[in-house]
Amino acid sequence: MPSRDVWSHGSGNALRDLLSSALASLLMAPAGGEPAYFSSPWLSDFPLFENHYGDFVALFPELADERRIRFSDYLRQLSRRRPVRIITVRNQSSEYFAKSPAFQGADGVLFRYAPETYHEKGVLTPAFYIEGSMNITYSGVYVRGEKITYHSGAEAPLRSKIGKAYLEFNRRWDQLPADA
């Protein structure tokens, strides 16, 4: 199935499970130069992986003793494998997240700020594209009722969709000032 809709209805684990599985798979894929985009007007840190039993030690060896692995830890780890580009809006939550100590020394995690009218939300990678109503925040992932669509697969229409999304995200990125 090349695309799948997921509704969270403000509860349940379907959205969280899909997000954590898709993002973990990206850490297991070959490293590459094509960026991973994370686009959300509002950003915050949140637990992304439950590591109570060491389930993610192979992906995060330096966090082996942590019970939860946070989104910021994930971005830092991903930036060792490919560029990470984050498009957000200047607000207290997003700026606090961008200034997190987790990103110190993580030169591959770059932030650019869009105008306040920016409302695009999604995660774009060479392997998949997640789009929908979810802000990449604790509330977006854990609390609010959201709907996302997950696109993944090798079929020509899907590859075309991801390719077109890259054209748009790259265009947007190039238009934004690099003043993060």
Buried (B, 14 or more C-beta within 10 A) or exposed (E): EEBEEBBBEEEEEBBBEBBBEBBBEBBEEEEBEEBBBBBBBBBBBBBBBEBEEEEBBEBBEEBEEBEBBBBBBBBBBBBEBBBBBBBBBEBEBBBEBBEBEBBEEBEBBBBBBBEEEBEBBBBBBBBBBBBBBBBBBBBBBBEBEBBBBBBBBEEEEBBEBBEEBBEEBBEBBEEBEEEB
